[in-house]
């Protein structure tokens, strides 16, 4: 537990806490009957112009919900 509360590992601990909170929130939303990741995915535009869109298309953006990609990056960072 000391490693988790160490000031040097604070960014990683915050990422793990955000990941856990998003997981609990998504599970609660699924129990109610809707998906938070689908709600966020519909709010974002489907622009595939250029720039950062090339990286996102490489990550299969559009095929994978944005919340899942965010949780993946948080998990890898934590």
C-alpha positions in Angstrom: 0.0 0.0 0.0 3.0 2.3 0.6 4.0 2.0 -3.0 0.5 3.1 -4.1 0.5 6.2 -1.8 4.1 7.2 -2.6 4.3 10.8 -4.1 6.4 9.5 -6.9 3.7 7.1 -8.1 0.8 9.6 -7.7 0.2 10.0 -11.5 -0.1 6.3 -11.9 -2.3 6.0 -8.8 -4.6 8.7 -10.2 -4.8 6.9 -13.5 -5.7 3.7 -11.7 -8.4 5.4 -9.6 -9.9 7.0 -12.8 -9.9 3.7 -14.5 -11.7 2.0 -11.5 -14.2 4.8 -11.4 -15.0 4.6 -15.1 -15.4 0.8 -14.8 -17.8 1.1 -11.9 -19.7 3.9 -13.7 -20.0 1.9 -16.9 -21.2 -1.2 -15.0 -23.9 0.9 -13.2 -25.0 2.4 -16.5 -25.3 -1.1 -18.0 -27.4 -2.2 -15.1 -29.7 0.7 -15.7 -30.0 0.0 -19.4 -27.7 2.2 -21.4 -24.0 2.4 -22.2 -21.9 5.4 -21.2 -19.4 4.5 -24.0 -22.1 4.6 -26.6 -23.3 7.9 -25.4 -19.8 9.4 -25.6 -19.2 7.8 -29.0 -22.3 9.4 -30.5 -21.4 12.8 -29.2 -18.1 12.9 -31.1 -18.0 13.8 -34.8 -17.2 11.2 -37.4 -14.6 13.4 -39.1 -11.8 11.4 -40.8 -9.9 14.4 -42.3 -6.3 14.2 -41.4 -3.7 15.0 -38.7 -4.7 13.1 -35.6 -7.3 11.2 -37.5 -4.6 9.1 -39.1 -3.5 7.8 -35.7 -7.1 7.3 -34.6 -7.9 5.3 -37.8 -4.8 3.1 -37.0 -6.4 2.4 -33.6 -9.7 1.5 -35.3 -11.4 4.6 -34.0 -15.1 4.1 -34.9 -14.9 0.3 -34.5 -13.9 0.6 -30.8 -15.8 2.9 -28.4 -13.8 6.0 -27.3 -14.3 5.1 -23.7 -12.7 1.7 -24.2 -9.7 3.4 -25.8 -9.5 5.8 -22.9 -9.7 3.0 -20.4 -7.0 1.0 -22.4 -4.6 4.0 -22.3 -5.3 4.6 -18.5 -4.7 0.9 -17.8 -1.4 0.8 -19.7 -0.3 4.0 -17.9 -1.3 2.7 -14.5 
